[in-house]
Amino acid sequence: MPTFIDLFAGAGGFSEGFLQAEHEGKYFDFLLASDINPTCEVTHRMRYNYQLGLPTEFLTKDITDPDFLEVLIHKIRKIYGSTDIDVLVGGPPCQSFSLAGTRKKNDRKDDLFSYYLDVISYIQPKYFVMENVHGILTKYNGKIREQILGGINSIVDTDALGEFTSLAEGYLSRISQDAQAYLTGFYSCQKLRIFLARQQRDRAGSQAYLSVLEAVQASDIPTAQKEYISHAILLKKQEKELPELDALLGKLCKKFVDAFRNSKSVTEAERNVVRQALALMKRQPSISAIQKMAKKEINACHLNDSPFKSEFDRITDSLEEEHILGILFSACENAEKKSDTAAGRAAAAEVKLAAAILYENVLDTVSHFVSLSKEYLSRQELAKFQEIAGSVRLYHINSEIVLNASDYGVPQNRQRVVFIGCRKDQPMITEIPPTVAGEEKVTAAEALDDLLFIQNNSTATDYDKATYLHANAGKPLRTVLGQASPACKGKRQTYIDWAKQGRLSPKRFPDIKMPTYTPSNFWPETDSSTFQAMPLPNHQTSNQNDLVRERYRLMRQYGSWAAVREANPSHPAVQTNKRNYTCLQADAQAPTIMTLGDDYAHYGDNRSLTVREMARLQSFDDSFVFQGKRTTGGDRRKLETPQFTQVGNAVPPLMAHAIALEILRHMR
């Protein structure tokens, strides 16, 4: 059966949806999930290991850790014996991209997609899915979107690139009569060789690190010494020198220095800028590491609303490759313009050309070399060359896909963006066809009516039969993915019944344990004696006083918080520092569910939402238990992900189900 792993897993919305999907007898095996937060591990292990009995592993680790990839690969091989994974899914945290909040420059989360692409480049699954908020499309005027698409299109098949590079080097002599074209071709070939060398070095370094680490961990030396050695070999692994690049830049620098050795037209200070820029290019891996460390410190020290923030921004901006390249280009253009010798002008132009090629995207270099070679190759040679060039790109993607969760049976207007990368040996996926349209979409009342029996400041652990019978009567009958038409194939029942009975295949999971809660936030500390089994988990209301409940009543009466404030500006219930609330409408889909239940006024009662009600609006089965504390705040959020946050940050399982189903239909 096809396999998948889930990075940035959070509560497990992707995981849940992929386990629900089945097509022509095929379904997904769930190998591993990973997230930085330990509470998410508790939620995952209680669901997939304890409740469903799966051997799925969990890696609690920061993807920006310098050894994340190695530890991940080690864990996958240990449980699966291979890294031939079919599908990789993940949604890098979206807070800094979201249209709902303040966008922060140098937010560390903005870079997480690049770490995700690093994992994809190593594992090379048949398909990968990257999910994020709609706001990512306009972040920095679309720059983030361009980086994501560019990054996906830049993942290369190194075998094909090696074949292309060998042919390109063979064709260099054909264009030797054109000095400028030859120079462009020479540096293009050098760039491709350097790229291949870097890929080989990185993989060899990962293997060496893992082998040494495993040997250290298996030894009998004391724990303190193991930690010291592990730290030392991790530092060694992070050394990024590349002799091939150093040698090329060294020759380029010498050529420039020799050409301007006795120049009076270009000052030594002006020449030094070029030499310094070339030196920085040699050290670019280390400079990038410094830049990442600076971004980490911005977030670790909470500098976003600090006068120190602008100082750190200047540091990170100055270390950008584009910034360094811009200074180098200006210095070369200045030297070329002011030089009083042909050799000086040629050297300055060559440095600029070489730098531009060394910095450009690998696939751009491939494309440029093909264009350069056209007039020097026969028709048959060119056709073969273009065919090989076309095979260098490992993944294909036309564009992002914009989804609305309500189109897939989720009672929520949650707009999201997915990037689906399709390996070159697999069919393209360019859309996720909606399963529900127009008036057939699931409403908030369809999802929540049977949960309305709970009182203020109460906890319910079982359903109320009378409320259920009344609520469920007359509700539309639907398939799992929300279709209400009688012509739709498959079992049909109400949304409430799907939530209560679950959407996982009973044939595959015949012995699902009763929903079970543990108060632990750390899996190693979990004690089975504290487990609490209950038919209905996570259904607890807040303790809201009369004034707060009056505020919710007014919102239900007027339909929105804005209307309440306009009609009753002096009402005591309106006097609050809280800026906004959202009032649910019974006969419509809920708006995007965020991470605070108190932000929502229930359509049927003068109160906010429970975790279970938010989970219903996200399309989680009732048997899915969100572990840990219901809510928390302050510094505790760094170690504890409260239930409300787990729900709000999750991918709606039914939307993930639709994505998984489309991949199953296409996958070879």
Summary of the structure (lengths in Angstrom):
residues: 668
radius of gyration: 28.8
end to end distance: 11.6
largest distance: 96.1
contacts: 2157
relative contact order: 0.13
helix: 54%
strand: 10%
